[in-house]
Amino acid sequence: MDTRAAQAAGLRTRPLRDTLAAALATEEHREGVRPAGLSDDDEKALRAVL
């Protein structure tokens, strides 16, 4: 994806690996129900397969 417009606006990009690691860390420490997306049980089943 072309990120030139985001960079021109001052946003920084980072490696996908870093983004995914941060998202996983957030999810592993999240408390309460996720407001959107997979249910916790569905996510756990999907992660077990992956």
C-alpha positions in Angstrom: 0.0 0.0 0.0 1.3 3.5 -0.8 2.0 5.3 2.4 3.3 8.6 0.8 0.2 10.6 1.9 0.5 9.4 5.5 4.2 10.1 5.6 3.6 13.6 4.1 1.1 14.2 6.9 3.8 13.3 9.4 2.8 9.7 10.2 5.5 7.1 10.6 5.3 3.6 9.3 6.8 0.6 11.0 7.5 -3.0 10.0 4.5 -5.2 9.9 6.1 -7.6 12.3 6.3 -4.8 14.9 2.6 -3.9 14.3 1.5 -7.5 14.7 3.6 -8.0 17.8 2.1 -4.8 19.4 -1.5 -5.9 18.5 -0.9 -9.4 20.0 0.5 -7.9 23.2 -2.5 -5.6 23.5 -4.9 -8.5 23.0 -3.0 -10.7 25.5 -3.4 -8.0 28.2 -6.9 -6.9 27.3 -9.6 -7.2 30.0 -13.3 -7.3 29.2 -15.2 -8.0 26.1 -13.8 -6.9 22.7 -16.2 -4.3 21.3 -16.0 -5.7 17.7 -14.7 -8.6 15.8 -14.3 -12.2 16.8 -15.5 -13.4 20.2 -12.7 -14.5 22.6 -13.6 -18.1 22.1 -13.6 -17.8 18.3 -10.2 -16.0 18.4 -8.7 -18.6 20.6 -9.8 -21.4 18.3 -8.4 -19.6 15.3 -5.1 -18.9 17.0 -4.8 -22.5 18.0 -5.1 -23.5 14.3 -2.5 -20.9 13.2 
